[in-house]
Each structure stands twice: as structure tokens, then as C-alpha cells.
Amino acid sequence: MAITASEFDYIQRLVLDQSAIVLEDDKQYLAESRLLPLARREGFDSLTSLVACLRTKTSAGLHRKVVEAMTTNETSFFRDFHPFETLRKSILPELMAKRAGSRELNIWSAACSSGQEPYSLALLLREHFPALSGWSVRIIATDLSVDILTRAREGRYSQLEVNRGLPASLLVKYFRQQGTDWQIRDDIRSSIEFQILNLAETWPLLPRMDMVWMRNVLIYFGLEAKRQIMGRVRRVLKEDGFLFLGGAETTFNVDDAFERAQYERTTCYRIRKT
């Protein structure tokens, strides 16, 4: 079931063309582990048969499934913790003071995967900022994968997934057990707007954002794709808004229109004032 160099080269180009994600040459093992289950589900007897079909047919559905299978969906509740503490202690109070007149707040969780990040944001707002109950608060969560968004909308997680970062007090308060899984309450699920969005393609119309969470995403793109994405973020982010990236990511040498803002352990980014 091993994938040949030629077949992997085709997968690399397919993923790059449709998502701008760069698969490094040493990720051949990843293609094998992720595409073999897909090949079996789609009725192929080998990865060679799968790639041969991809090469000769224009089935957008199958191409999409391959690209989605190759995207990374690593996530957890309150990932890294300190950005959420910074949000609670510093950034949200600052934004609420500035938005007291309009009483509106827009937050975007980009590449949200199975939903733990936007749900963490919703739980933080519900627990610590009851005053926002009278505001217009939109949390928009997007991903390019249809299947992963279906999971996110359902808000159902295994015991292992809720053990990763979710405080026990929030699990008891906001989740109900269903067999061996846990499902988040309907009122929390309905507070998130889940949408399909491929960061590398034309974006749908989005509201101006007070915060953009695009953490641990840019590391998968080449430099030119990063620059294009940051340029689009700049246009959707309010002038005094905040951009959150992953710990290994930066706007430095990507888009100098952003500047760093340091809050204790947390680095975020703001549009540089001219």
C-alpha cells in the first residue's frame, strides 16, 4: 500500500493547488496513513488505484476528500491556555470598553477544525463576561473541510478530547454525557456560526472583526500564500482589533503592516498605526 514518489508528487501538487498548503517531501508517510482509509472507504484496492482515478477523472468530490484528508486537524480546548487568560484579563475588557457604544463584538476562529477553539471562546465569554448577554456577539468559525465542520457543529467529543484542556467544572456545567462521549449544550452550539472557508481561495463576505484567531495555520503555507492571507486578514480586521497566531508563527517578514503586542506570555498582533 506504499505510495510511489510520482503518486506523492501528484498529491503534493493537488493539495497545493486547492489549498495552498505545502506538503514537505518527507511527509510521504503522512499521505499513506491518511489516504489509505479514504481509499478503502471509496472502494479502491490500493493508493495507486486512488491516484490513478484522481489523475483521469474530474470528480471534484473525490479531489476535495483527498485534500481534506491531508489537512491537519490537531486542536484542543483552551489550547496553550495563556492566550485565553490574556483574552480574559486584558483584551476583552479593553475591547468591551471601546465597544460600549455599539455593544457589538465579532470574533473569527479561522481553520477551526473540530470546533474546540470557538467553543472555548464561547465558554470563556459565557463564564466571565455576563454583561455580553445584552450585546450582539458573533463568533464565526470556518474550515475548508465539510466533514470536520459537520463534527464541529455537532459539538460531540470523546472522553480523550474533553480531557485535553477542558476544566472539569466546565465539562459538568456545559456538556451532557451521551454514551462514552460528551456533547456541548445546544445554547452554546447555536452561538457559533460555522461556515466553509478555504483560506487560499476567495473569501466570502465577512463582518469587520474585533478579533481573528488564526493559530497554528500559517505554518502549513508557503511565503506567498502567507502574504496573501495576511493581506486579507488586514482588510477584515478592525483598525484596533487583535490577531492571534500560533506560538511558532509571526507576521515578521510576511506583512509589516502588523506590529507585535505583548501581554505577559502572549504575543498577538495589531495593525500598525500610520
C-alpha positions as CSV (number, residue, x, y, z in Angstrom):
1,M,0.0,0.0,0.0
2,A,3.0,2.3,-0.2
3,I,2.7,5.4,-2.3
4,T,5.3,5.9,-5.1
5,A,7.3,9.1,-5.5
6,S,5.3,10.0,-8.6
7,E,2.0,9.5,-6.8
8,F,3.1,11.5,-3.9
9,D,4.2,14.3,-6.2
10,Y,0.7,14.4,-7.7
11,I,-0.8,14.6,-4.2
12,Q,1.6,17.4,-3.3
13,R,0.5,19.4,-6.3
14,L,-3.2,18.7,-5.8
15,V,-3.1,19.9,-2.2
16,L,-1.0,22.9,-3.1
17,D,-3.3,23.9,-6.0
18,Q,-6.5,23.5,-4.0
19,S,-5.5,24.7,-0.5
20,A,-2.1,26.4,-0.9
21,I,-0.8,24.0,1.8
22,V,2.7,22.8,1.3
23,L,3.3,19.1,1.9
24,E,7.1,18.7,2.5
25,D,8.9,15.9,0.7
26,D,9.4,14.0,4.0
27,K,5.6,13.7,4.5
28,Q,5.1,10.7,2.2
29,Y,4.3,8.5,5.3
30,L,1.6,11.0,6.2
31,A,0.0,10.6,2.8
32,E,0.0,6.9,3.1
33,S,-1.5,6.9,6.6
34,R,-4.3,9.4,5.8
35,L,-5.2,8.4,2.3
36,L,-5.3,4.6,2.8
37,P,-8.5,4.7,5.0
38,L,-10.1,7.1,2.4
39,A,-9.1,4.8,-0.5
40,R,-10.8,1.8,1.3
41,R,-14.0,3.9,2.0
42,E,-14.2,4.9,-1.6
43,G,-13.8,1.3,-2.9
44,F,-10.2,1.4,-4.1
45,D,-7.9,-1.6,-3.6
46,S,-4.8,0.5,-3.3
47,L,-3.4,4.0,-3.2
48,T,-2.2,3.5,-6.7
49,S,-5.8,3.0,-7.9
50,L,-6.9,6.1,-6.0
51,V,-4.3,8.3,-7.5
52,A,-4.9,6.9,-11.0
53,C,-8.6,7.8,-10.6
54,L,-7.7,11.3,-9.4
55,R,-5.4,11.8,-12.5
56,T,-8.0,10.6,-15.0
57,K,-11.3,11.9,-13.7
58,T,-12.6,15.4,-12.8
59,S,-14.5,14.3,-9.7
60,A,-14.4,17.4,-7.6
61,G,-15.9,15.4,-4.7
62,L,-13.1,12.9,-4.6
63,H,-10.4,15.6,-5.1
64,R,-11.9,17.5,-2.2
65,K,-11.9,14.5,0.1
66,V,-8.2,13.9,-0.6
67,V,-7.3,17.5,0.2
68,E,-9.4,17.4,3.3
69,A,-7.8,14.1,4.4
70,M,-4.3,15.7,4.0
71,T,-5.1,18.8,6.1
72,T,-4.0,18.8,9.8
73,N,-6.9,18.9,12.3
74,E,-4.9,19.0,15.6
75,T,-6.7,21.0,18.2
76,S,-7.8,21.0,21.8
77,F,-9.9,23.0,24.2
78,F,-8.2,26.2,25.5
79,R,-5.1,25.3,23.6
80,D,-1.9,26.6,25.2
81,F,-4.2,28.2,27.9
82,H,-2.3,31.6,28.2
83,P,-3.9,33.2,25.1
84,F,-7.3,32.6,26.7
85,E,-6.1,34.0,30.0
86,T,-4.8,37.1,28.2
87,L,-8.2,37.4,26.5
88,R,-10.0,37.2,29.8
89,K,-7.8,39.5,31.8
90,S,-6.7,42.2,29.3
91,I,-8.0,42.1,25.7
92,L,-11.8,41.5,26.2
93,P,-12.1,44.2,29.0
94,E,-10.2,46.6,26.6
95,L,-12.5,45.8,23.7
96,M,-15.6,46.0,25.8
97,A,-14.7,49.5,27.0
98,K,-14.1,50.6,23.4
99,R,-17.3,49.0,22.1
100,A,-19.6,50.2,24.9
101,G,-21.4,52.4,22.5
102,S,-22.2,49.9,19.7
103,R,-22.4,46.9,22.1
104,E,-21.2,44.7,19.2
105,L,-18.3,42.2,19.1
106,N,-17.2,40.0,16.2
107,I,-14.7,37.1,16.6
108,W,-13.4,34.8,13.9
109,S,-11.9,31.4,14.6
110,A,-10.2,30.5,11.2
111,A,-9.3,26.9,10.4
112,C,-11.4,25.9,13.5
113,S,-11.1,22.1,12.8
114,S,-13.5,20.1,15.0
115,G,-14.6,23.2,17.0
116,Q,-12.7,23.2,20.3
117,E,-11.3,26.7,19.7
118,P,-14.6,28.5,19.0
119,Y,-16.3,26.6,21.8
120,S,-13.5,27.6,24.2
121,L,-14.1,31.2,23.2
122,A,-17.9,30.9,23.7
123,L,-17.4,29.2,27.1
124,L,-14.9,31.9,28.2
125,L,-17.4,34.7,27.3
126,R,-20.3,32.9,29.0
127,E,-18.4,32.2,32.2
128,H,-16.6,35.5,32.7
129,F,-18.5,38.2,30.8
130,P,-22.2,38.0,31.7
131,A,-22.6,41.6,30.6
132,L,-22.2,40.5,27.0
133,S,-25.6,38.7,27.2
134,G,-27.1,42.0,26.2
135,W,-24.7,42.6,23.3
136,S,-24.6,41.4,19.7
137,V,-21.8,38.9,19.8
138,R,-20.9,36.9,16.7
139,I,-18.4,34.0,16.8
140,I,-17.7,32.8,13.3
141,A,-15.8,29.6,12.9
142,T,-14.5,28.4,9.5
143,D,-12.7,25.5,7.9
144,L,-12.2,24.1,4.4
145,S,-13.3,20.6,5.4
146,V,-17.0,19.8,5.1
147,D,-16.6,16.6,7.2
148,I,-14.7,18.4,10.1
149,L,-17.3,21.2,10.2
150,T,-20.1,18.6,10.5
151,R,-18.3,17.3,13.6
152,A,-17.8,20.8,14.9
153,R,-21.5,21.7,14.5
154,E,-22.5,18.5,16.4
155,G,-20.2,19.5,19.3
156,R,-19.7,15.9,20.4
157,Y,-16.4,14.8,21.8
158,S,-14.7,11.7,23.1
159,Q,-13.5,11.4,26.7
160,L,-9.9,11.8,25.5
161,E,-10.9,15.1,23.7
162,V,-12.6,16.6,26.7
163,N,-9.7,15.6,28.9
164,R,-7.4,17.8,26.7
165,G,-7.6,21.3,28.2
166,L,-11.3,21.4,29.3
167,P,-11.7,22.1,33.0
168,A,-13.8,19.6,34.8
169,S,-16.1,22.4,36.1
170,L,-16.9,23.4,32.5
171,L,-17.4,19.9,31.4
172,V,-20.0,19.3,34.1
173,K,-21.7,22.6,33.6
174,Y,-21.9,22.8,29.8
175,F,-21.8,19.2,28.5
176,R,-24.1,16.2,28.8
177,Q,-22.8,12.7,28.6
178,Q,-24.0,10.5,25.7
179,G,-22.7,7.0,26.0
180,T,-18.9,7.3,26.1
181,D,-19.0,10.8,24.5
182,W,-19.8,14.3,25.7
183,Q,-22.0,16.8,23.8
184,I,-21.9,20.5,24.4
185,R,-25.2,22.3,25.3
186,D,-27.4,23.4,22.5
187,D,-27.3,27.0,23.5
188,I,-23.5,27.1,23.2
189,R,-23.6,25.3,19.9
190,S,-26.1,27.7,18.5
191,S,-23.9,30.7,19.5
192,I,-21.3,29.7,16.9
193,E,-21.7,30.3,13.2
194,F,-19.9,27.5,11.3
195,Q,-19.0,28.2,7.6
196,I,-17.0,26.7,4.9
197,L,-14.0,28.8,4.0
198,N,-10.7,28.0,2.2
199,L,-8.1,30.5,3.3
200,A,-6.3,30.1,0.0
201,E,-9.3,30.9,-2.1
202,T,-11.6,33.9,-2.4
203,W,-13.2,34.6,0.9
204,P,-17.0,35.2,1.4
205,L,-18.2,38.5,2.8
206,L,-17.3,38.7,6.4
207,P,-18.1,41.3,9.0
208,R,-15.3,43.5,10.3
209,M,-13.6,41.6,13.1
210,D,-12.6,42.7,16.5
211,M,-10.5,39.5,16.9
212,V,-9.1,37.0,14.4
213,W,-7.9,33.6,15.8
214,M,-5.7,32.0,13.1
215,R,-3.5,29.9,15.3
216,N,-1.2,27.1,14.0
217,V,-2.4,27.6,10.4
218,L,0.2,29.7,8.6
219,I,2.9,27.1,9.3
220,Y,1.4,25.0,6.5
221,F,1.6,27.6,3.8
222,G,4.4,28.9,1.6
223,L,5.5,32.5,1.9
224,E,3.5,34.0,-0.9
225,A,0.3,32.3,0.3
226,K,1.0,33.6,3.8
227,R,1.3,37.2,2.4
228,Q,-1.9,36.9,0.6
229,I,-3.7,35.6,3.6
230,M,-2.3,38.3,5.9
231,G,-3.3,40.9,3.4
232,R,-6.9,39.7,3.5
233,V,-6.8,39.5,7.3
234,R,-5.7,43.1,7.4
235,R,-8.8,44.1,5.3
236,V,-11.2,42.2,7.6
237,L,-9.7,43.2,10.9
238,K,-10.8,46.4,12.6
239,E,-8.0,49.0,13.0
240,D,-7.9,48.4,16.7
241,G,-8.6,44.7,16.5
242,F,-6.4,41.8,17.6
243,L,-4.8,38.9,15.6
244,F,-3.8,35.7,17.4
245,L,-1.3,33.4,15.7
246,G,0.3,30.2,16.9
247,G,3.5,30.3,19.1
248,A,5.7,29.4,16.1
249,E,4.1,31.9,13.7
250,T,4.7,35.6,13.1
251,T,3.8,38.4,10.8
252,F,7.5,39.4,10.7
253,N,8.8,39.4,7.1
254,V,5.3,38.4,6.0
255,D,3.2,41.6,6.4
256,D,4.9,44.5,8.0
257,A,1.6,46.4,8.3
258,F,1.2,44.4,11.6
259,E,3.1,45.0,14.8
260,R,3.5,42.8,17.9
261,A,1.5,43.4,21.0
262,Q,2.9,41.6,24.1
263,Y,0.7,40.7,27.1
264,E,2.8,38.7,29.5
265,R,3.4,35.3,27.8
266,T,1.0,36.0,24.9
267,T,2.1,37.6,21.7
268,C,-0.7,38.9,19.4
269,Y,-0.7,41.4,16.5
270,R,-2.3,44.7,15.7
271,I,-2.4,46.8,12.6
272,R,0.4,49.3,12.7
273,K,-0.8,52.9,13.1
274,T,0.4,55.1,10.3
